[in-house]
């Protein structure tokens, strides 16, 4: 649950609410759960709908951060550190929300971040997400841990998707995955670098305790391990781990020599590493802490963004994910220099509750909210959104 939703619940139960006029907008029917995507007023309403339909263990996989979920909560709270500065008497009758990434124009700066095992929340999984991305002309990044073959996902998307790479601890396995993604038409490989030695997902484990189902029905073993993913078909996975604690910058050169895809690093959070990205020929950066699932720094990705943007100086694109729940969040990230933003949990909520239509509605809501704040701030295009559009609290 986000802090914003918890605040609304707190206020709804507060004696102070009794002093407010009856029927105050935004506080009536706080426990109402939407029955179809069209009913959703905001993306939070998909959260409740998803939780209603998912078993505890699968909900825990989606909801968990690490340790006490400090980084997950920080991502959400981080956007409250910034306020927008409305500008008036600007012609905003035509809004342009398009952005460019490696020569490709996207109609929206909101992309679908990689989430593994999406089939556990809806049978359509990444295929349904791909169809939604096609319908809304949004970029989709496909996880190494995707439930379906990357070729099938690209076909559902009706065009190229980016491939998120877990580096593994064996180069020959990594190389085979990279070649397969390239053959599937992926123009970009986004390398996850923020999980070198595992993570402590306590919240996920707590929810798993509440699940009385036989995990063997959809997992390998009762500890929740997932079966081999399609990207590994035909590969000997003996002794292979998804990540490697010995990974260094040398890997970047090796990867760039092995592929024609653009190489983006996902998980960069500091100016020092951003500078090293430039020195090692990295083509782009995703500022990310794995949705609060990699470490317990309690530092929001939106607060990491400015130093990364400053370090790269516009030479390569910078994307940020983590905690985006409103169009105003998107606006603030763009004002701080992001080229685009990624969403994860919101579209997974939509997928869990309603399949492809749920994902589409989540994208529609965020785009509409972004258009509203762009109009209020006198910014008819993304290039008009600058650091002067916001102020740090």
Long-range contacts (C-beta under 8 A, 24 or more apart in sequence): 1-47, 1-63, 2-44, 2-47, 2-76, 2-325, 3-73, 3-76, 3-77, 4-44, 4-76, 4-325, 5-44, 5-47, 34-353, 36-354, 36-357, 37-350, 37-353, 37-354, 37-357, 37-358, 37-360, 37-361, 38-361, 40-361, 40-362, 40-365, 42-325, 42-326, 42-365, 42-369, 43-325, 43-326, 43-346, 43-349, 43-350, 43-362, 43-365, 43-366, 44-325, 46-346, 46-349, 46-350, 46-352, 46-353, 46-354, 46-358, 46-361, 46-362, 47-345, 47-346, 47-349, 49-349, 49-352, 49-353, 49-354, 49-358, 50-121, 50-348, 50-349, 50-350, 50-352, 50-353, 52-353, 53-352, 53-353, 54-121, 54-352, 55-211, 55-213, 56-207, 56-208, 56-210, 56-211, 57-204, 57-207, 57-208, 57-210, 57-211, 57-213, 57-215, 57-224, 58-120, 58-121, 59-207, 60-203, 60-204, 60-205, 60-206, 60-207, 60-208, 60-211, 61-117, 61-120, 61-204, 61-207, 62-121, 62-345, 62-348, 62-349, 62-352, 63-203, 63-204, 63-207, 63-345, 64-201, 64-202, 64-203, 64-204, 64-207, 64-293, 65-201, 65-203, 65-291, 65-292, 65-293, 65-296, 66-199, 66-200, 66-201, 66-202, 66-292, 66-293, 66-294, 66-295, 66-296, 67-200, 67-202, 67-296, 68-202, 68-296, 69-203, 69-292, 70-292, 70-296, 70-297, 70-298, 71-289, 71-292, 71-293, 71-294, 71-295, 71-296, 71-297, 71-298, 71-299, 72-291, 72-292, 72-293, 73-292, 73-298, 74-292, 74-297, 74-298, 74-299, 74-300, 74-323, 75-289, 75-291, 75-292, 75-300, 75-301, 75-302, 75-322, 75-323, 76-300, 76-323, 76-325, 77-300, 77-323, 78-300, 78-301, 78-302, 78-303, 78-323, 79-300, 79-302, 79-323, 79-324, 79-325, 79-326, 79-328, 79-329, 79-332, 80-393, 81-300, 81-302, 81-303, 81-392, 81-393, 82-302, 82-332, 82-335, 82-336, 82-390, 82-391, 82-392, 82-393, 83-390, 83-391, 83-393, 84-328, 84-331, 84-332, 84-335, 84-373, 84-376, 84-377, 84-389, 84-390, 85-377, 85-388, 85-389, 85-390, 85-391, 86-376, 86-377, 86-378, 87-377, 87-378, 87-379, 87-389, 88-378, 89-378, 90-378, 90-379, 90-380, 91-380, 92-374, 92-375, 92-378, 92-379, 92-380, 94-380, 95-371, 95-374, 95-375, 95-380, 95-381, 96-380, 96-381, 96-382, 97-367, 97-370, 97-371, 97-374, 97-381, 97-382, 98-381, 98-382, 99-339, 99-340, 99-382, 100-339, 101-139, 101-188, 101-284, 101-317, 101-339, 101-340, 102-187, 102-188, 102-262, 102-283, 102-284, 102-317, 104-187, 106-137, 106-138, 106-139, 106-340, 107-137, 107-138, 108-136, 108-137, 108-138, 108-363, 108-367, 109-330, 109-334, 109-338, 109-339, 109-340, 109-341, 109-370, 109-382, 110-138, 110-324, 110-330, 110-340, 110-341, 110-342, 110-343, 110-363, 110-366, 110-367, 110-370, 111-138, 111-139, 111-140, 111-141, 111-319, 111-340, 111-341, 111-342, 111-343, 112-138, 112-139, 112-140, 112-141, 112-342, 112-343, 112-347, 112-359, 113-141, 113-288, 113-291, 113-321, 113-342, 113-343, 113-344, 114-141, 114-142, 114-143, 114-144, 114-146, 114-164, 114-190, 115-143, 115-344, 115-348, 116-143, 116-144, 116-145, 116-146, 116-147, 116-229, 117-145, 117-146, 117-147, 117-226, 118-143, 118-146, 118-147, 118-348, 118-351, 119-147, 119-148, 120-147, 120-218, 121-348, 121-351, 121-352, 122-351, 122-352, 122-355, 124-351, 124-355, 124-356, 125-351, 126-153, 126-156, 127-152, 127-153, 127-156, 128-156, 128-351, 128-355, 128-356, 128-359, 129-153, 129-347, 129-351, 129-356, 129-359, 130-154, 130-155, 130-156, 130-157, 130-158, 130-161, 131-156, 131-157, 131-356, 132-347, 132-356, 132-357, 132-359, 132-360, 132-363, 133-157, 133-161, 133-359, 134-158, 134-159, 135-356, 135-360, 136-360, 136-363, 136-364, 136-367, 138-363, 139-340, 141-190, 141-342, 142-186, 144-177, 144-229, 144-231, 144-242, 145-226, 145-229, 145-242, 146-229, 146-230, 146-231, 147-229, 147-230, 148-230, 149-230, 149-231, 149-233, 150-180, 150-181, 150-184, 150-186, 150-230, 150-231, 151-184, 154-184, 154-185, 154-186, 160-185, 160-186, 160-187, 161-186, 162-186, 162-187, 162-188, 162-189, 162-190, 162-264, 163-188, 163-189, 163-190, 163-261, 164-189, 164-190, 164-191, 164-192, 164-266, 165-189, 165-190, 165-191, 165-192, 166-192, 166-242, 166-243, 167-191, 167-192, 167-193, 167-242, 167-243, 167-244, 167-247, 167-251, 168-240, 168-241, 168-242, 168-243, 168-244, 169-239, 169-240, 169-241, 169-243, 169-244, 169-246, 170-239, 170-240, 171-254, 173-232, 173-235, 173-236, 173-237, 173-240, 174-255, 175-258, 176-235, 177-231, 177-232, 177-235, 178-255, 178-258, 178-259, 178-261, 179-258, 179-259, 180-231, 181-231, 181-261, 182-259, 182-260, 182-261, 186-261, 187-261, 187-262, 188-261, 188-262, 188-263, 188-264, 188-283, 188-284, 189-255, 189-259, 189-261, 189-262, 189-263, 189-264, 190-264, 190-265, 190-266, 190-286, 191-251, 191-252, 191-255, 191-263, 191-264, 191-265, 191-266, 192-243, 192-266, 192-267, 192-290, 193-247, 193-265, 193-266, 193-267, 193-268, 194-266, 194-267, 194-269, 194-288, 194-289, 194-290, 194-294, 194-295, 195-242, 195-243, 195-267, 195-290, 195-294, 196-243, 196-244, 196-245, 196-247, 197-243, 197-245, 198-243, 199-290, 199-293, 199-294, 199-295, 200-296, 201-293, 249-276, 249-280, 252-280, 252-281, 252-282, 253-280, 253-281, 256-281, 264-319, 267-294, 268-308, 269-297, 269-299, 269-301, 269-304, 269-308, 270-304, 270-307, 270-308, 271-307, 271-308, 271-310, 271-311, 272-311, 274-307, 274-308, 274-311, 274-312, 275-311, 277-312, 277-316, 278-311, 278-312, 278-315, 278-316, 282-316, 283-316, 284-316, 284-317, 284-318, 284-319, 285-312, 285-316, 285-317, 285-318, 285-319, 286-318, 286-319, 286-320, 286-321, 286-342, 287-318, 287-319, 287-320, 287-321, 287-322, 287-338, 288-320, 288-321, 288-322, 288-342, 289-322, 291-321, 291-322, 291-344, 291-345, 292-322, 292-323, 302-329, 302-332, 302-333, 302-336, 305-333, 305-336, 305-337, 305-338, 306-336, 306-337, 309-336, 309-337, 309-338, 310-337, 324-366, 326-366, 326-369, 327-365, 327-366, 327-367, 327-368, 327-369, 327-370, 327-371, 327-372, 327-373, 328-369, 328-373, 330-366, 330-369, 330-370, 331-370, 331-373, 331-374, 331-377, 331-385, 331-389, 331-390, 332-390, 334-382, 334-385, 335-385, 335-386, 335-387, 335-389, 335-390, 336-387, 336-390, 337-387
